[in-house]
Amino acid sequence: MLTMPGCKRILWGGLPAYAALSVFLLTGCQRNISGSYLAGDANTVCWLQLVRTPDNHLTGQLAASTLKEDGTIEPSNVSVTGAVDGENVTLSGTGFLGLQSFVLSGTLSGDTLTLTGAQSNPLTFKRSTLAVYQSQIAALNTRSQNILKERAAAQAQQRAFEIQAQQRALEAQAQQRTFELQARFVSDIDAIIGKMERFDSEADLHLGRFPGAEKGYEAITEKIEGYVARERQLAGNPNAAVARGQLSAAANQVSSQTDQMHYQGESLQSSLETNVKPVADQATAFEQQCRAVSQNSGNLTPAEIQNVNAACDRLESAVTPFRQKFSAMSDGLAHLEQVYRDEHRKQEQLLQTAYSLQ
């Protein structure tokens, strides 16, 4: 079982991050270590790809996706290198999960690759396929989204309870707190105006990035196409197996950037629904209250009426640009989601081609 997360636990051990470790993989007399391996637990997916060169060197990629307590996924992807000497295999890498360097040692028995670092607890990899890896990543993403949605729903529910309690309190004290309600009303309007203005500024920043994000998806697809085209040129050449494997691994590595960009878009969409839409609903509620106050001022003094009317005028001036940018953000995110789906489909087809050419 992996913990803390599992991949980092094995790599870190009890040594400082800058310490170098030794790794030995017992491959079996005639067993080719080249291939893809998968390890993980409920919160971590580790993906190891190895290619053995004719001169007994090893190259590959080690990737990990770790589900954090807050529902976000922390990715890490690094290159590994090594050499084969008989049954002993040495691998090393740097910059994985915040570590300056790492090494693993272990044995390959059938389709099971068991690795250990400074600690004795092993990390067990199973020889696997890209499809299985992608299915586990998808499952991890689903758990991530569920956690984020649960947290967002809990926050929204809590906020709804707070608003309801506030409204009940105001109604119960309406007769005794005429002046206080007027002051609170104006203060709340100014607070919601502040939120809308902050959103306006943030929206300008995000809207300016959307065209670049769309081009980014397309650029990733183009890069993968380039790798696959080069791999296709080497198809049928028995001496280019390593190069084809490296090109396929590079295409897979690049494709992960698409999901990382998509996670950011989903996070922004979640924030829009969780944090910004309630502001829009509150603004609508304040507009209705402003109309009610203008029709029935109750026991307010002329100075208090003037104060309320001035706050309602400020609200009216702030609502229009806010709603325009909220609509622009919603439309922009919807468009980016469609771009992601189109490019992701293209990339999946390319990766399948790359896999078949290895």
BALOBA-1460 file (C-alpha; in Angstrom, 3 decimals):
// residues 358
<rec num="1" residu="m" x="0.000" y="0.000" z="0.000"/>
<rec num="2" residu="l" x="1.239" y="3.474" z="-0.889"/>
<rec num="3" residu="t" x="1.167" y="6.304" z="1.650"/>
<rec num="4" residu="m" x="2.227" y="9.952" z="2.050"/>
<rec num="5" residu="p" x="1.914" y="9.511" z="-1.109"/>
<rec num="6" residu="g" x="3.388" y="6.105" z="-1.951"/>
<rec num="7" residu="c" x="5.758" y="7.135" z="-4.762"/>
<rec num="8" residu="k" x="7.285" y="9.943" z="-2.719"/>
<rec num="9" residu="r" x="7.593" y="7.762" z="0.368"/>
<rec num="10" residu="i" x="9.691" y="5.241" z="-1.479"/>
<rec num="11" residu="l" x="11.857" y="7.871" z="-3.124"/>
<rec num="12" residu="w" x="12.382" y="10.032" z="-0.040"/>
<rec num="13" residu="g" x="13.134" y="7.390" z="2.580"/>
<rec num="14" residu="g" x="15.100" y="8.709" z="5.515"/>
<rec num="15" residu="l" x="17.775" y="10.609" z="3.505"/>
<rec num="16" residu="p" x="18.024" y="14.282" z="2.558"/>
<rec num="17" residu="a" x="16.544" y="15.316" z="-0.802"/>
<rec num="18" residu="y" x="19.996" y="15.810" z="-2.333"/>
<rec num="19" residu="a" x="21.336" y="12.337" z="-1.432"/>
<rec num="20" residu="a" x="22.075" y="9.904" z="-4.271"/>
<rec num="21" residu="l" x="20.700" y="6.343" z="-3.929"/>
<rec num="22" residu="s" x="21.556" y="3.031" z="-5.697"/>
<rec num="23" residu="v" x="18.997" y="1.027" z="-7.695"/>
<rec num="24" residu="f" x="19.151" y="-2.549" z="-8.892"/>
<rec num="25" residu="l" x="16.385" y="-4.290" z="-10.835"/>
<rec num="26" residu="l" x="16.692" y="-8.073" z="-11.205"/>
<rec num="27" residu="t" x="15.227" y="-8.595" z="-14.668"/>
<rec num="28" residu="g" x="15.587" y="-12.318" z="-15.225"/>
<rec num="29" residu="c" x="18.152" y="-13.930" z="-17.513"/>
<rec num="30" residu="q" x="16.391" y="-13.423" z="-20.809"/>
<rec num="31" residu="r" x="13.590" y="-11.069" z="-19.765"/>
<rec num="32" residu="n" x="13.426" y="-7.757" z="-21.628"/>
<rec num="33" residu="i" x="12.853" y="-5.025" z="-19.087"/>
<rec num="34" residu="s" x="11.534" y="-2.631" z="-21.757"/>
<rec num="35" residu="g" x="7.877" y="-1.800" z="-21.327"/>
<rec num="36" residu="s" x="5.330" y="0.069" z="-19.224"/>
<rec num="37" residu="y" x="4.603" y="-0.527" z="-15.528"/>
<rec num="38" residu="l" x="1.855" y="0.674" z="-13.227"/>
<rec num="39" residu="a" x="1.696" y="1.053" z="-9.448"/>
<rec num="40" residu="g" x="-0.556" y="2.940" z="-7.105"/>
<rec num="41" residu="d" x="-3.176" y="3.017" z="-4.398"/>
<rec num="42" residu="a" x="-6.426" y="4.874" z="-3.802"/>
<rec num="43" residu="n" x="-4.699" y="8.261" z="-3.883"/>
<rec num="44" residu="t" x="-1.697" y="7.780" z="-6.192"/>
<rec num="45" residu="v" x="-1.053" y="6.453" z="-9.689"/>
<rec num="46" residu="c" x="2.595" y="5.834" z="-10.714"/>
<rec num="47" residu="w" x="3.485" y="5.118" z="-14.351"/>
<rec num="48" residu="l" x="6.955" y="3.868" z="-15.344"/>
<rec num="49" residu="q" x="8.072" y="3.449" z="-18.960"/>
<rec num="50" residu="l" x="11.448" y="1.861" z="-19.715"/>
<rec num="51" residu="v" x="13.344" y="1.283" z="-22.972"/>
<rec num="52" residu="r" x="16.473" y="-0.861" z="-23.121"/>
<rec num="53" residu="t" x="18.967" y="0.245" z="-25.791"/>
<rec num="54" residu="p" x="21.243" y="-2.105" z="-27.758"/>
<rec num="55" residu="d" x="24.250" y="-0.911" z="-25.733"/>
<rec num="56" residu="n" x="22.547" y="-1.977" z="-22.477"/>
<rec num="57" residu="h" x="21.540" y="1.498" z="-21.351"/>
<rec num="58" residu="l" x="18.087" y="2.370" z="-20.059"/>
<rec num="59" residu="t" x="15.970" y="5.434" z="-20.703"/>
<rec num="60" residu="g" x="12.418" y="6.139" z="-19.652"/>
<rec num="61" residu="q" x="9.820" y="8.240" z="-17.903"/>
<rec num="62" residu="l" x="8.417" y="8.108" z="-14.389"/>
<rec num="63" residu="a" x="5.127" y="9.881" z="-13.762"/>
<rec num="64" residu="a" x="2.898" y="10.178" z="-10.705"/>
<rec num="65" residu="s" x="-0.494" y="11.739" z="-10.077"/>
<rec num="66" residu="t" x="-1.356" y="12.236" z="-6.404"/>
<rec num="67" residu="l" x="-4.791" y="13.119" z="-5.043"/>
<rec num="68" residu="k" x="-4.426" y="15.634" z="-2.202"/>
<rec num="69" residu="e" x="-6.798" y="16.098" z="0.709"/>
<rec num="70" residu="d" x="-8.281" y="19.245" z="-0.807"/>
<rec num="71" residu="g" x="-9.308" y="17.337" z="-3.948"/>
<rec num="72" residu="t" x="-6.635" y="18.703" z="-6.267"/>
<rec num="73" residu="i" x="-4.254" y="16.429" z="-8.158"/>
<rec num="74" residu="e" x="-0.508" y="16.985" z="-7.967"/>
<rec num="75" residu="p" x="1.276" y="15.700" z="-11.092"/>
<rec num="76" residu="s" x="4.964" y="14.894" z="-11.442"/>
<rec num="77" residu="n" x="6.814" y="13.611" z="-14.504"/>
<rec num="78" residu="v" x="10.579" y="13.096" z="-14.923"/>
<rec num="79" residu="s" x="13.034" y="11.230" z="-17.119"/>
<rec num="80" residu="v" x="15.032" y="8.294" z="-15.752"/>
<rec num="81" residu="t" x="18.297" y="6.842" z="-17.030"/>
<rec num="82" residu="g" x="20.375" y="3.812" z="-16.187"/>
<rec num="83" residu="a" x="22.541" y="0.932" z="-17.346"/>
<rec num="84" residu="v" x="22.287" y="-2.850" z="-17.393"/>
<rec num="85" residu="d" x="25.144" y="-5.088" z="-16.164"/>
<rec num="86" residu="g" x="24.070" y="-8.685" z="-16.311"/>
<rec num="87" residu="e" x="21.004" y="-9.034" z="-14.106"/>
<rec num="88" residu="n" x="21.688" y="-5.817" z="-12.260"/>
<rec num="89" residu="v" x="20.000" y="-2.640" z="-13.426"/>
<rec num="90" residu="t" x="20.713" y="0.900" z="-12.259"/>
<rec num="91" residu="l" x="18.225" y="3.764" z="-12.646"/>
<rec num="92" residu="s" x="18.409" y="7.363" z="-11.464"/>
<rec num="93" residu="g" x="16.465" y="10.607" z="-11.829"/>
<rec num="94" residu="t" x="15.998" y="14.084" z="-10.405"/>
<rec num="95" residu="g" x="13.204" y="16.518" z="-9.654"/>
<rec num="96" residu="f" x="10.444" y="13.990" z="-8.894"/>
<rec num="97" residu="l" x="7.805" y="15.048" z="-6.332"/>
<rec num="98" residu="g" x="10.094" y="17.789" z="-5.069"/>
<rec num="99" residu="l" x="13.128" y="15.522" z="-4.609"/>
<rec num="100" residu="q" x="16.484" y="16.688" z="-5.970"/>
<rec num="101" residu="s" x="17.515" y="13.096" z="-6.748"/>
<rec num="102" residu="f" x="16.232" y="9.574" z="-6.231"/>
<rec num="103" residu="v" x="17.134" y="5.939" z="-6.821"/>
<rec num="104" residu="l" x="15.182" y="2.682" z="-6.537"/>
<rec num="105" residu="s" x="16.316" y="-0.939" z="-6.271"/>
<rec num="106" residu="g" x="14.413" y="-4.117" z="-6.792"/>
<rec num="107" residu="t" x="13.630" y="-7.204" z="-8.832"/>
<rec num="108" residu="l" x="11.584" y="-8.086" z="-11.893"/>
<rec num="109" residu="s" x="9.672" y="-11.334" z="-11.479"/>
<rec num="110" residu="g" x="7.375" y="-12.136" z="-14.376"/>
<rec num="111" residu="d" x="5.257" y="-9.030" z="-14.893"/>
<rec num="112" residu="t" x="5.892" y="-7.689" z="-11.387"/>
<rec num="113" residu="l" x="8.580" y="-5.082" z="-10.753"/>
<rec num="114" residu="t" x="9.221" y="-4.600" z="-7.022"/>
<rec num="115" residu="l" x="11.237" y="-1.517" z="-6.063"/>
<rec num="116" residu="t" x="12.564" y="-0.119" z="-2.806"/>
<rec num="117" residu="g" x="14.436" y="3.042" z="-1.906"/>
<rec num="118" residu="a" x="16.003" y="3.946" z="1.424"/>
<rec num="119" residu="q" x="13.076" y="2.305" z="3.212"/>
<rec num="120" residu="s" x="12.327" y="-1.417" z="3.245"/>
<rec num="121" residu="n" x="8.658" y="-1.081" z="2.297"/>
<rec num="122" residu="p" x="8.409" y="-1.991" z="-1.401"/>
<rec num="123" residu="l" x="6.581" y="-0.282" z="-4.227"/>
<rec num="124" residu="t" x="5.112" y="-2.900" z="-6.567"/>
<rec num="125" residu="f" x="4.760" y="-2.128" z="-10.278"/>
<rec num="126" residu="k" x="2.812" y="-4.387" z="-12.634"/>
<rec num="127" residu="r" x="3.518" y="-4.506" z="-16.350"/>
<rec num="128" residu="s" x="0.544" y="-2.689" z="-17.861"/>
<rec num="129" residu="t" x="-0.862" y="-0.825" z="-20.850"/>
<rec num="130" residu="l" x="-1.631" y="2.783" z="-21.640"/>
<rec num="131" residu="a" x="-5.356" y="2.049" z="-21.554"/>
<rec num="132" residu="v" x="-5.185" y="0.703" z="-17.988"/>
<rec num="133" residu="y" x="-3.076" y="3.682" z="-16.911"/>
<rec num="134" residu="q" x="-5.526" y="6.114" z="-18.459"/>
<rec num="135" residu="s" x="-8.462" y="4.364" z="-16.782"/>
<rec num="136" residu="q" x="-6.803" y="4.716" z="-13.372"/>
<rec num="137" residu="i" x="-6.031" y="8.370" z="-14.062"/>
<rec num="138" residu="a" x="-9.665" y="8.854" z="-15.058"/>
<rec num="139" residu="a" x="-10.786" y="7.217" z="-11.815"/>
<rec num="140" residu="l" x="-8.442" y="9.483" z="-9.841"/>
<rec num="141" residu="n" x="-9.830" y="12.512" z="-11.677"/>
<rec num="142" residu="t" x="-13.361" y="11.385" z="-10.862"/>
<rec num="143" residu="r" x="-12.488" y="11.174" z="-7.172"/>
<rec num="144" residu="s" x="-10.896" y="14.592" z="-7.400"/>
<rec num="145" residu="q" x="-13.990" y="16.116" z="-8.961"/>
<rec num="146" residu="n" x="-16.234" y="14.458" z="-6.385"/>
<rec num="147" residu="i" x="-14.166" y="15.901" z="-3.544"/>
<rec num="148" residu="l" x="-14.140" y="19.357" z="-5.119"/>
<rec num="149" residu="k" x="-17.882" y="19.215" z="-5.719"/>
<rec num="150" residu="e" x="-18.545" y="18.057" z="-2.171"/>
<rec num="151" residu="r" x="-16.411" y="20.859" z="-0.773"/>
<rec num="152" residu="a" x="-18.091" y="23.402" z="-3.037"/>
<rec num="153" residu="a" x="-21.551" y="22.114" z="-2.156"/>
<rec num="154" residu="a" x="-20.751" y="22.223" z="1.552"/>
<rec num="155" residu="q" x="-19.501" y="25.803" z="1.250"/>
<rec num="156" residu="a" x="-22.545" y="26.842" z="-0.760"/>
<rec num="157" residu="q" x="-24.875" y="25.151" z="1.703"/>
<rec num="158" residu="q" x="-23.122" y="26.785" z="4.618"/>
<rec num="159" residu="r" x="-23.374" y="30.165" z="2.948"/>
<rec num="160" residu="a" x="-27.054" y="29.564" z="2.213"/>
<rec num="161" residu="f" x="-27.663" y="28.744" z="5.859"/>
<rec num="162" residu="e" x="-25.836" y="31.906" z="6.892"/>
<rec num="163" residu="i" x="-27.889" y="34.067" z="4.525"/>
<rec num="164" residu="q" x="-31.140" y="32.500" z="5.712"/>
<rec num="165" residu="a" x="-30.176" y="32.998" z="9.349"/>
<rec num="166" residu="q" x="-29.206" y="36.592" z="8.618"/>
<rec num="167" residu="q" x="-32.503" y="37.279" z="6.883"/>
<rec num="168" residu="r" x="-34.500" y="35.754" z="9.755"/>
<rec num="169" residu="a" x="-32.568" y="37.848" z="12.243"/>
<rec num="170" residu="l" x="-33.195" y="41.013" z="10.269"/>
<rec num="171" residu="e" x="-36.915" y="40.278" z="10.006"/>
<rec num="172" residu="a" x="-37.208" y="39.607" z="13.761"/>
<rec num="173" residu="q" x="-35.517" y="42.884" z="14.644"/>
<rec num="174" residu="a" x="-36.973" y="45.042" z="11.858"/>
<rec num="175" residu="q" x="-39.145" y="47.182" z="14.129"/>
<rec num="176" residu="q" x="-36.393" y="47.836" z="16.662"/>
<rec num="177" residu="r" x="-33.489" y="48.389" z="14.316"/>
<rec num="178" residu="t" x="-34.693" y="50.679" z="11.548"/>
<rec num="179" residu="f" x="-31.533" y="52.736" z="11.450"/>
<rec num="180" residu="e" x="-29.276" y="49.679" z="11.865"/>
<rec num="181" residu="l" x="-30.993" y="47.878" z="8.987"/>
<rec num="182" residu="q" x="-30.603" y="50.875" z="6.753"/>
<rec num="183" residu="a" x="-26.889" y="51.073" z="7.588"/>
<rec num="184" residu="r" x="-26.466" y="47.333" z="7.140"/>
<rec num="185" residu="f" x="-28.341" y="47.422" z="3.845"/>
<rec num="186" residu="v" x="-26.029" y="50.076" z="2.464"/>
<rec num="187" residu="s" x="-22.965" y="48.237" z="3.799"/>
<rec num="188" residu="d" x="-24.029" y="44.960" z="2.187"/>
<rec num="189" residu="i" x="-24.570" y="46.669" z="-1.121"/>
<rec num="190" residu="d" x="-21.080" y="48.128" z="-0.959"/>
<rec num="191" residu="a" x="-19.698" y="44.681" z="-0.088"/>
<rec num="192" residu="i" x="-21.391" y="43.028" z="-3.057"/>
<rec num="193" residu="i" x="-20.206" y="45.857" z="-5.287"/>
<rec num="194" residu="g" x="-16.671" y="45.187" z="-4.053"/>
<rec num="195" residu="k" x="-17.002" y="41.510" z="-4.954"/>
<rec num="196" residu="m" x="-18.338" y="42.336" z="-8.401"/>
<rec num="197" residu="e" x="-15.528" y="44.800" z="-9.053"/>
<rec num="198" residu="r" x="-12.925" y="42.254" z="-7.963"/>
<rec num="199" residu="f" x="-14.494" y="39.713" z="-10.262"/>
<rec num="200" residu="d" x="-14.458" y="42.240" z="-13.120"/>
<rec num="201" residu="s" x="-10.697" y="42.627" z="-12.711"/>
<rec num="202" residu="e" x="-10.098" y="38.880" z="-12.451"/>
<rec num="203" residu="a" x="-12.375" y="38.231" z="-15.432"/>
<rec num="204" residu="d" x="-10.348" y="40.603" z="-17.597"/>
<rec num="205" residu="l" x="-7.233" y="38.606" z="-16.730"/>
<rec num="206" residu="h" x="-8.828" y="35.240" z="-17.511"/>
<rec num="207" residu="l" x="-10.548" y="36.405" z="-20.684"/>
<rec num="208" residu="g" x="-7.209" y="37.634" z="-21.949"/>
<rec num="209" residu="r" x="-5.768" y="34.135" z="-21.442"/>
<rec num="210" residu="f" x="-8.524" y="32.186" z="-23.189"/>
<rec num="211" residu="p" x="-7.183" y="32.662" z="-26.749"/>
<rec num="212" residu="g" x="-3.764" y="31.495" z="-25.590"/>
<rec num="213" residu="a" x="-5.301" y="28.451" z="-23.890"/>
<rec num="214" residu="e" x="-7.103" y="27.499" z="-27.097"/>
<rec num="215" residu="k" x="-3.869" y="27.822" z="-29.042"/>
<rec num="216" residu="g" x="-2.127" y="25.845" z="-26.299"/>
<rec num="217" residu="y" x="-4.458" y="22.858" z="-26.803"/>
<rec num="218" residu="e" x="-3.885" y="23.019" z="-30.540"/>
<rec num="219" residu="a" x="-0.118" y="23.376" z="-30.109"/>
<rec num="220" residu="i" x="-0.005" y="20.234" z="-27.940"/>
<rec num="221" residu="t" x="-1.866" y="18.319" z="-30.639"/>
<rec num="222" residu="e" x="0.568" y="19.588" z="-33.266"/>
<rec num="223" residu="k" x="3.522" y="18.522" z="-31.134"/>
<rec num="224" residu="i" x="2.103" y="15.026" z="-30.681"/>
<rec num="225" residu="e" x="1.469" y="14.868" z="-34.429"/>
<rec num="226" residu="g" x="5.143" y="15.669" z="-34.945"/>
<rec num="227" residu="y" x="6.280" y="12.845" z="-32.668"/>
<rec num="228" residu="v" x="3.921" y="10.361" z="-34.339"/>
<rec num="229" residu="a" x="5.058" y="11.469" z="-37.798"/>
<rec num="230" residu="r" x="8.689" y="10.863" z="-36.842"/>
<rec num="231" residu="e" x="7.769" y="7.514" z="-35.305"/>
<rec num="232" residu="r" x="5.898" y="6.534" z="-38.482"/>
<rec num="233" residu="q" x="9.011" y="7.327" z="-40.533"/>
<rec num="234" residu="l" x="10.931" y="4.810" z="-38.433"/>
<rec num="235" residu="a" x="8.253" y="2.111" z="-38.718"/>
<rec num="236" residu="g" x="9.609" y="-1.173" z="-40.025"/>
<rec num="237" residu="n" x="13.193" y="-0.351" z="-39.080"/>
<rec num="238" residu="p" x="14.274" y="-2.990" z="-36.507"/>
<rec num="239" residu="n" x="17.192" y="-0.796" z="-35.438"/>
<rec num="240" residu="a" x="14.870" y="2.103" z="-34.564"/>
<rec num="241" residu="a" x="12.784" y="0.351" z="-31.901"/>
<rec num="242" residu="v" x="14.336" y="2.409" z="-29.127"/>
<rec num="243" residu="a" x="13.813" y="5.649" z="-30.996"/>
<rec num="244" residu="r" x="10.193" y="4.736" z="-31.672"/>
<rec num="245" residu="g" x="9.661" y="3.925" z="-28.017"/>
<rec num="246" residu="q" x="11.191" y="7.232" z="-26.976"/>
<rec num="247" residu="l" x="9.016" y="9.132" z="-29.443"/>
<rec num="248" residu="s" x="5.920" y="7.335" z="-28.139"/>
<rec num="249" residu="a" x="6.896" y="8.109" z="-24.552"/>
<rec num="250" residu="a" x="7.484" y="11.743" z="-25.465"/>
<rec num="251" residu="a" x="4.049" y="11.938" z="-27.096"/>
<rec num="252" residu="n" x="2.442" y="10.543" z="-23.934"/>
<rec num="253" residu="q" x="4.331" y="12.992" z="-21.777"/>
<rec num="254" residu="v" x="3.237" y="15.931" z="-23.899"/>
<rec num="255" residu="s" x="-0.379" y="14.748" z="-23.870"/>
<rec num="256" residu="s" x="-0.479" y="15.057" z="-20.083"/>
<rec num="257" residu="q" x="-0.225" y="18.826" z="-20.522"/>
<rec num="258" residu="t" x="-3.673" y="18.769" z="-22.106"/>
<rec num="259" residu="d" x="-5.224" y="17.300" z="-18.965"/>
<rec num="260" residu="q" x="-3.321" y="19.738" z="-16.767"/>
<rec num="261" residu="m" x="-4.713" y="22.651" z="-18.777"/>
<rec num="262" residu="h" x="-8.159" y="21.100" z="-18.597"/>
<rec num="263" residu="y" x="-7.952" y="20.750" z="-14.816"/>
<rec num="264" residu="q" x="-7.289" y="24.494" z="-14.621"/>
<rec num="265" residu="g" x="-10.327" y="25.190" z="-16.784"/>
<rec num="266" residu="e" x="-12.504" y="22.920" z="-14.665"/>
<rec num="267" residu="s" x="-11.235" y="24.601" z="-11.508"/>
<rec num="268" residu="l" x="-12.095" y="28.003" z="-12.968"/>
<rec num="269" residu="q" x="-15.554" y="26.756" z="-13.965"/>
<rec num="270" residu="s" x="-16.099" y="25.392" z="-10.457"/>
<rec num="271" residu="s" x="-15.010" y="28.703" z="-8.955"/>
<rec num="272" residu="l" x="-17.387" y="30.559" z="-11.266"/>
<rec num="273" residu="e" x="-20.320" y="28.421" z="-10.155"/>
<rec num="274" residu="t" x="-19.374" y="28.297" z="-6.492"/>
<rec num="275" residu="n" x="-18.056" y="31.788" z="-5.815"/>
<rec num="276" residu="v" x="-19.283" y="34.104" z="-8.543"/>
<rec num="277" residu="k" x="-22.795" y="32.909" z="-9.352"/>
<rec num="278" residu="p" x="-23.942" y="33.458" z="-5.741"/>
<rec num="279" residu="v" x="-22.707" y="37.043" z="-6.094"/>
<rec num="280" residu="a" x="-24.897" y="37.439" z="-9.183"/>
<rec num="281" residu="d" x="-27.873" y="36.011" z="-7.272"/>
<rec num="282" residu="q" x="-27.213" y="38.344" z="-4.363"/>
<rec num="283" residu="a" x="-26.989" y="41.318" z="-6.709"/>
<rec num="284" residu="t" x="-30.408" y="40.408" z="-8.132"/>
<rec num="285" residu="a" x="-31.805" y="40.146" z="-4.618"/>
<rec num="286" residu="f" x="-30.416" y="43.576" z="-3.702"/>
<rec num="287" residu="e" x="-31.931" y="45.071" z="-6.869"/>
<rec num="288" residu="q" x="-35.325" y="43.783" z="-5.777"/>
<rec num="289" residu="q" x="-34.833" y="45.202" z="-2.307"/>
<rec num="290" residu="c" x="-33.864" y="48.552" z="-3.791"/>
<rec num="291" residu="r" x="-37.135" y="48.659" z="-5.734"/>
<rec num="292" residu="a" x="-39.074" y="47.711" z="-2.599"/>
<rec num="293" residu="v" x="-37.370" y="50.451" z="-0.561"/>
<rec num="294" residu="s" x="-38.084" y="53.067" z="-3.233"/>
<rec num="295" residu="q" x="-41.780" y="52.150" z="-3.112"/>
<rec num="296" residu="n" x="-42.047" y="51.873" z="0.663"/>
<rec num="297" residu="s" x="-39.477" y="53.728" z="2.750"/>
<rec num="298" residu="g" x="-41.245" y="52.907" z="6.016"/>
<rec num="299" residu="n" x="-39.931" y="54.917" z="8.959"/>
<rec num="300" residu="l" x="-36.678" y="55.959" z="7.313"/>
<rec num="301" residu="t" x="-35.653" y="59.583" z="7.687"/>
<rec num="302" residu="p" x="-34.996" y="61.693" z="4.550"/>
<rec num="303" residu="a" x="-31.241" y="61.366" z="5.142"/>
<rec num="304" residu="e" x="-31.515" y="57.587" z="5.429"/>
<rec num="305" residu="i" x="-33.634" y="57.397" z="2.273"/>
<rec num="306" residu="q" x="-31.020" y="59.420" z="0.419"/>
<rec num="307" residu="n" x="-28.280" y="57.098" z="1.694"/>
<rec num="308" residu="v" x="-30.180" y="54.004" z="0.534"/>
<rec num="309" residu="n" x="-30.964" y="55.499" z="-2.874"/>
<rec num="310" residu="a" x="-27.313" y="56.436" z="-3.406"/>
<rec num="311" residu="a" x="-26.219" y="52.854" z="-2.584"/>
<rec num="312" residu="c" x="-28.826" y="51.443" z="-4.981"/>
<rec num="313" residu="d" x="-27.540" y="53.770" z="-7.710"/>
<rec num="314" residu="r" x="-24.002" y="52.451" z="-7.143"/>
<rec num="315" residu="l" x="-25.314" y="48.906" z="-7.339"/>
<rec num="316" residu="e" x="-27.094" y="49.582" z="-10.617"/>
<rec num="317" residu="s" x="-23.920" y="51.033" z="-12.123"/>
<rec num="318" residu="a" x="-21.846" y="48.000" z="-11.050"/>
<rec num="319" residu="v" x="-24.282" y="45.241" z="-12.042"/>
<rec num="320" residu="t" x="-24.221" y="45.800" z="-15.822"/>
<rec num="321" residu="p" x="-20.467" y="45.278" z="-16.439"/>
<rec num="322" residu="f" x="-20.441" y="42.467" z="-13.905"/>
<rec num="323" residu="r" x="-23.160" y="40.533" z="-15.737"/>
<rec num="324" residu="q" x="-21.498" y="41.138" z="-19.082"/>
<rec num="325" residu="k" x="-18.214" y="39.696" z="-17.861"/>
<rec num="326" residu="f" x="-19.937" y="36.815" z="-16.069"/>
<rec num="327" residu="s" x="-21.635" y="35.917" z="-19.354"/>
<rec num="328" residu="a" x="-18.352" y="36.299" z="-21.265"/>
<rec num="329" residu="m" x="-16.574" y="34.017" z="-18.778"/>
<rec num="330" residu="s" x="-19.329" y="31.379" z="-19.026"/>
<rec num="331" residu="d" x="-19.278" y="31.471" z="-22.823"/>
<rec num="332" residu="g" x="-15.464" y="31.450" z="-22.944"/>
<rec num="333" residu="l" x="-15.184" y="28.446" z="-20.625"/>
<rec num="334" residu="a" x="-17.823" y="26.574" z="-22.623"/>
<rec num="335" residu="h" x="-15.868" y="27.253" z="-25.801"/>
<rec num="336" residu="l" x="-12.598" y="26.097" z="-24.218"/>
<rec num="337" residu="e" x="-14.304" y="22.916" z="-23.027"/>
<rec num="338" residu="q" x="-15.351" y="22.165" z="-26.600"/>
<rec num="339" residu="v" x="-11.833" y="22.897" z="-27.859"/>
<rec num="340" residu="y" x="-10.445" y="20.557" z="-25.188"/>
<rec num="341" residu="r" x="-12.803" y="17.762" z="-26.214"/>
<rec num="342" residu="d" x="-11.942" y="18.152" z="-29.892"/>
<rec num="343" residu="e" x="-8.179" y="18.269" z="-29.311"/>
<rec num="344" residu="h" x="-8.269" y="15.515" z="-26.676"/>
<rec num="345" residu="r" x="-10.041" y="13.224" z="-29.132"/>
<rec num="346" residu="k" x="-7.405" y="13.955" z="-31.770"/>
<rec num="347" residu="q" x="-4.612" y="13.351" z="-29.267"/>
<rec num="348" residu="e" x="-6.103" y="10.037" z="-28.134"/>
<rec num="349" residu="q" x="-6.178" y="8.836" z="-31.734"/>
<rec num="350" residu="l" x="-2.575" y="9.946" z="-32.243"/>
<rec num="351" residu="l" x="-1.412" y="8.223" z="-29.046"/>
<rec num="352" residu="q" x="-3.071" y="4.997" z="-30.100"/>
<rec num="353" residu="t" x="-1.241" y="5.241" z="-33.416"/>
<rec num="354" residu="a" x="2.052" y="5.941" z="-31.599"/>
<rec num="355" residu="y" x="1.497" y="2.935" z="-29.348"/>
<rec num="356" residu="s" x="0.834" y="0.654" z="-32.317"/>
<rec num="357" residu="l" x="4.040" y="1.811" z="-34.048"/>
<rec num="358" residu="q" x="6.363" y="0.901" z="-31.149"/>
